[in-house]
Each structure stands twice: as C-alpha cells, then as structure tokens.
Amino acid sequence: MATTTNIQVLLKYYATRQNNAMVNVLDFCEYMRRYAQHHIEEQPDLVQYLANTQEVVKKELDKLVESNQIVMTQAEPDKQQVCVIGYYVDKFAVRYQDIKKNTAIPFPSHTYLPKNIPQEVYKKESAENFFSDMLASQDLNQRFLYCLQLPRGLPTILFPSNVPVLTLLEISLSKLQSKLQKEEFHDYFLKKLKIANPGKELSIKNFFTAVVKKPEAALSSIKDSAESFYQWSQLCFFIKQDYEKTKDLTQEDIALLQSICIIEFCTAFYRTKAQQDLQRSTALKNLDLVLTKPPYYFTREAIDSFTDSRGIPLLGQYSLEDLNEYMHKLTTEAEDNKLPKLLTFKTPNNVRYYITKGKVLPLILRLCSDARETARDIVTKECHAALKRFEPVPEFKNQDLFEKKLEKIVENTSPLLYTLLNVSFLHAVYYEMRTNGETTPEVMQLFHDGQIPPYSELLMISKDEILTDAKIMLPVWYTIPIVSWFLSLFLGPPKTKKKKDSQEKKTKSYDNSEKEEPDFISPAEKRDPSLSRKNELKQAAVEAEKYFVPANSTLERELSSYEQIWNKMLNKQVRLDLTDDVNSLIRDYVRKIIKTLRASNFTPERIKNLAETLVKTPNMQKIKDHDELCMYVQLYMVKLIKNL
C-alpha cells in the first residue's frame, strides 16, 4: 500500500489485514503510532500521531462516525471497537463479481454478517424505492451498504453502493435465463404466454427467445423497448403464480423469485420513464404548435403559461429545465448557416418577445394593416388642424419629412412593428423564405430589390390623398381665395411665433401615446357588493381584454386585423354579409350561455374553450384559417360582454 495520511484508508487496510471488520480502537491507535514513526519522513503530516495518538485518532474516528463510514460500539474505553463499513462494501462488491460469473451463487443477505456486527452497518431500504432512486442517478463514489427489503417475505439482499445497480438487473436476468433454458420450464412458460396472447404467437416467440438466449437483447428490451413491458409483466406474473403453490422453496427457487422482483421493479421504472419521455415529447410538440398560432409573438411568461388543447398547462408535462433547454435549442441551433427556428427581439420598452421564423413577415403584414388606420387618422387630423390655423405643413411638401413623420408615429403607436422593421434578422428571414419558395405576393411587397420600402408604401398612405382629405374637411369659406386671405390675417398665428407654435402642436398628438396606462385593478379589488351581475361580467371582460389585446393596440383594431385574415371575400357586399353571419352566430351563442355564465368563470381559458366549441360547429367549419377565426371569436365575445 502506498504511503497515505487518510485515516479512513488506513482503517480499512488494517481491518483487511486482520480479516475482520471489527477493529479495537486502542490496537488501531498503537498501529497508527508505529505507522507514523515508520513513514514520518515520507509524510510529515503524520507527526500529529506521535505525541497524543489516542486523542488525535479518536477525533478522526468521530468524524468518520458522523459521515456514516464506521460504526462505534458502546463499550468500556479499553474494549471499544469500530466496525469498518468499507470492509464489507469491498467484500460484497467482490461477491457480486463472483455471482456474475456463476449464477448459482445466491444473493447475499444480512444473515451473512457475523452476529457481533451492529445493524447500523447497513441502511434498510425498500427495494422499490431503491431501484427508483438508483436507476435515476447513482453515485458510485459513496461507501454504503444497503439492505434491500423485498415483498412477499423474501429474504433481504445486501448491496454495496460502489456497484452499478444495473449489475443486479443483469444478474437477475442471468438467473432467469438459466432457469428458462431448462426444457420443461422453457416449454411450460412459453405455452402460457402464447395462450394469454392469442394471435400474437410470433411476437411472443421472438420475445421469449430474446429473454432465454440473448442476454443483451433481454436487457435492452427492458431499458429501451416500450412494446415489451406488457410481455415482461406477464412472464413475471406467471412465474410468481406458479411458485406461490410451492410450500418448500429451495435456495434456487428463492433466488429466482428475488430476481423476478428485481426485474419487476426495473421494468416499472423504465416503463414510467418511457411514459414521461412520451409525455414530454408530446408536450414539446404542442409547444411548437402553439408558437405558430396567433398572435405569433410571445413573452417568456406567456410561453410558461401555454396550455394544450385540453386546457392543461404544458409546464408540468415537461419540467422547467426541459423548457429552458428546449428554448435554448430553438433559439441557438440552426442548419446550413440558416437562422434558428425561434427568434427573439426586444421592444423599446425592454420587453423581450419570441417569434417563430416563418411568422415574422406575416406578422409584419398584419401589424402594417393595423397601424395604417391609426397613422392615417393622426396625420389627417394634424394636417386639418394646421390648415384650419393657416399654418404651413412642410411634411406635405417634402417626401423625406413625410416619411420621418410616419416613422415617428409608428414608433409611438406601434412599437412592435417599429422594432420588427429594424431588427437585424429581418433581411435574413426574407432571404431564406425567398430561397425556399415560401414567400407569397403579399410578403414580396415588403421588400423592393432586397430593401424595405418607405413607411408610406408599407402603410399605403399618400401625402397627396391626406392633404386632399384634410382640405375637404375645412369649412367652405376656406376655399374662397379672398375670404381665406382675410381669415388668415385674423386666425393665423403671428409670423414670429408661427414656427414655434407649429412645432409644439406637431408633438402634441403623441402625448397620449406616451402616457403610461394605469395599472390594472383586479375585479376582486374593484368589485362592490352593490354591483349587479351584469357589471361583474363587464369587469371580467375588461380583465380578459387585457389578456387578449396586446399593449398599444385596441380591441377594435385586433378584431379588424383578424377579420381581414379569415374573411378573404373579394366582393365587398359578400364580405360584409359573411362577417354579419359570423357575428350573428357568436351573438346567438353568447345569449345561450350568458344565463349560466358567472364573472368568476369568465376567464381567458374559459373564453378559449367557448370559442373552440363554436368554431368546431358545421357552419364555422366551412371557413378556413381556423386559428385566426378562433381568435376573432374570443375577441368578439369579450366585446359583447364588455358592452352589456
């Protein structure tokens, strides 16, 4: 043995030399003193054992007792002994190597230990819990001795912690194989399996052949094959059933039943693991599906609260670690120098959103459609106000100034659109979609020669049309040259202040968009006992609107946006009729459910379920774009309840 100062190693070495786990403390102290004298030059740290050997050794032994490496017996000081657990750990580790070579050797039991050995040497564990924990994760560096408690009164099994737990499973399979290789047992249990599985004789025969003649295939069928779990369960049941009739069990019979229990526990663990893996993979597929549904962009908090089609949260079907790992994979891994599947960006107010690569350009189209009405209304009102005050409007004389004005409006009223139009990955997304042939004529309009067109083209706003509309809104006398000149003398601002006032009034229209919305007050805080059920429902609708309608948008704008997606009729009258029909169906449906609807139940999850039920009706099934239609139904329901 190499020179060392580790007292645990020296204690086990001393026990091995005397071939006994029980070590007298005084004898070991004397051994440590002589060991220190002999090796002091090689290990100067051993000097502490030369002066007060007993005191130093007992302090070290107390530390080993606290870490459960040894067991101290309560006896007189001169007869005090310690039991070295590591001695039996190594001894039984060698025993299991022998059992692997010779399956006739039985499993060691606690009765194999000498009578003077204290019970604290081993840890009593339920075999079912032991396999569940150790198969999940096992630390082979630990030095413990486990005493596995088996069901149905079977003898216990001693198992050292430094041996892989799969060794027990391999030995159990070997014992089972040696039993089934005997002709009378082979034909008997094969016949019982075939009778229990009519029409599956070939698969049963292949399974049984793998169990009997192919040890590696048998182990693999337990660990990796979900199809064989039921067959293993049947085989173990038939063997136990057959041996329950036997009163006098031989040592070989007991070892076989112990092996069957071990196989059952391992099979149960891997069956549960396979079910969890299947549930996790299904939930992650549902996550991919939800990410491609409206509104297409999601915060991390929204992703954490995703639910499946049954309304069950996905977080729980997979763990938070699984979600973090999968999100990292989606946002970082890519093939052939392409962008990752999931992209992320931040808005000016530092809110991070996630969006799938294929939904970036369709979302921009939708946001441009939403922003057009707002931007056009703001520009028209400002132009009309300026003309009414006889102030110059330079934006309508210079196209660059007009584009900057539209950009500023979009930045203030639709920060999400402004962010997406300026993200670094936008051109790469367009290039990939064009290369893959995934672009549509609408998407092609977003780029001219690989560049994003001006805001006036994106929003389809013409300064000439805006100027014409603003002039039409003026009173008739503004169109009479002489009258308008006289009015400008009295109504127009002083020349010295005209430029300054004009600049102040241009920025005034953005003040409302920059004000922060007040914090949402929950219905429980706003609710008054005197309020009627109608008002409570309206309050619940306000809360639902906060959930469905993104920031810097309105309920009407979202309704109009989704309507343009699912209602693609070209004829104006047919388009209006279709929208009226859908709205009528929604109103009729709400009239039916409102009698039993309670404010406490009018939650976003409940609204989603109601909308999905309505969309699945025959009349609604004829309309394509079901996801967008479902979102429209949810928003319209909120609108109806809100306007009760």
C-alpha positions, 0 to 999 in steps of 0.5 A: 500500500502506498504511503497515505495520511487518510485515516479512513484508508488506513482503517480499512487496510488494517481491518483487511489485514486482520480479516475482520471488520471489527477493529479495537480502537486502542490496537488501531491507535498503537498501529497508527503510532508505529505507522507514523514513526515508520513513514514520518519522513515520507509524510510529515503530516503524520507527526500529529500521531506521535505525541497524543495518538489516542486523542488525535485518532479518536477525533478522526474516528468521530468524524468518520462516525458522523459521515456514516463510514464506521460504526462505534460500539458502546463499550468500556474505553479499553474494549471499544471497537469500530466496525469498518463499513468499507470492509464489507462494501469491498467484500460484497462488491467482490461477491457480486463479481463472483455471482456474475460469473456463476449464477448459482451463487445466491444473493447475499443477505444480512444473515451473512454478517457475523452476529457481533456486527451492529445493524447500523452497518447497513441502511434498510431500504425498500427495494422499490424505492431503491431501484427508483432512486438508483436507476435515476442517478447513482453515485458510485463514489459513496461507501454504503451498504444497503439492505434491500427489503423485498415483498412477499417475505423474501429474504433481504439482499445486501448491496454495496453502493460502489456497484452499478445497480444495473449489475443486479438487473443483469444478474437477475436476468442471468438467473432467469435465463438459466432457469428458462433454458431448462426444457420443461420450464422453457416449454411450460412458460412459453405455452402460457404466454402464447395462450394469454396472447392469442394471435400474437404467437410470433411476437411472443416467440421472438420475445421469449427467445430474446429473454432465454438466449440473448442476454443483451437483447433481454436487457435492452428490451427492458431499458429501451423497448416500450412494446415489451413491458406488457410481455415482461409483466406477464412472464413475471406474473406467471412465474410468481403464480406458479411458485406461490403453490410451492410450500418448500422453496429451495435456495434456487427457487428463492433466488429466482423469485428475488430476481423476478422482483428485481426485474419487476421493479426495473421494468416499472421504472423504465416503463414510467420513464418511457411514459414521461419521455412520451409525455414530454415529447408530446408536450414539446410538440404542442409547444411548437404548435402553439408558437405558430398560432396567433398572435405569433409573438410571445413573452417568456411568461406567456410561453410558461403559461401555454396550455394544450388543447385540453386546457392543461398547462404544458409546464408540468408535462415537461419540467422547467429545465426541459423548457429552458433547454428546449428554448435554448435549442430553438433559439441557438441551433440552426442548419446550413448557416440558416437562422434558428427556428425561434427568434427573439427581439426586444421592444423599446420598452425592454420587453423581450418577445419570441417569434417563430421564423416563418411568422415574422413577415406575416406578422409584419403584414398584419401589424402594417394593416393595423397601424395604417388606420391609426397613422392615417387618422393622426396625420389627417387630423394634424394636417386639418388642424394646421390648415384650419390655423393657416399654418404651413405643413412642410411634411406635405411638401417634402417626401423625406419629412413625410416619411420621418413623420410616419416613422415617428408615429409608428414608433409611438403607436406601434412599437412592435412593428417599429422594432420588427422593421429594424431588427437585424434578422429581418433581411435574413428571414426574407432571404431564406423564405425567398430561397425556399419558395415560401414567400407569397405576393403579399410578403414580396411587397415588403421588400423592393430589390432586397430593401424595405420600402418607405413607411408610406408604401408599407402603410399605403398612405399618400401625402397627396390623398391626406392633404386632399382629405384634410382640405375637404374637411375645412369649412367652405369659406376656406376655399374662397381665395379672398375670404381665406386671405382675410381669415388668415390675417385674423386666425393665423398665428403671428409670423414670429411665433408661427414656427414655434407654435407649429412645432409644439402642436406637431408633438402634441398628438403623441402625448397620449401615446406616451402616457403610461396606462394605469395599472390594472385593478383586479375585479376582486379589488374593484368589485362592490357588493352593490354591483349587479351581475351584469357589471361583474361580467363587464369587469371580467371582460375588461380583465380578459381584454387585457389578456387578449389585446396586446399593449398599444393596440385596441380591441377594435383594431385586433378584431379588424386585423383578424377579420381581414385574415379569415374573411378573404371575400373579394366582393365587398357586399359578400364580405360584409354579409359573411362577417354579419353571419359570423357575428350573428352566430357568436351573438346567438351563442353568447345569449345561450350561455350568458344565463349560466355564465358567472364573472368568476368563470369568465376567464381567458381559458374559459373564453378559449374553450367557448370559442373552440366549441363554436368554431368546431360547429358545421357552419364555422367549419366551412371557413378556413384559417381556423386559428385566426377565426378562433381568435376573432371569436374570443375577441368578439365575445369579450366585446359583447360582454364588455358592452352589456 
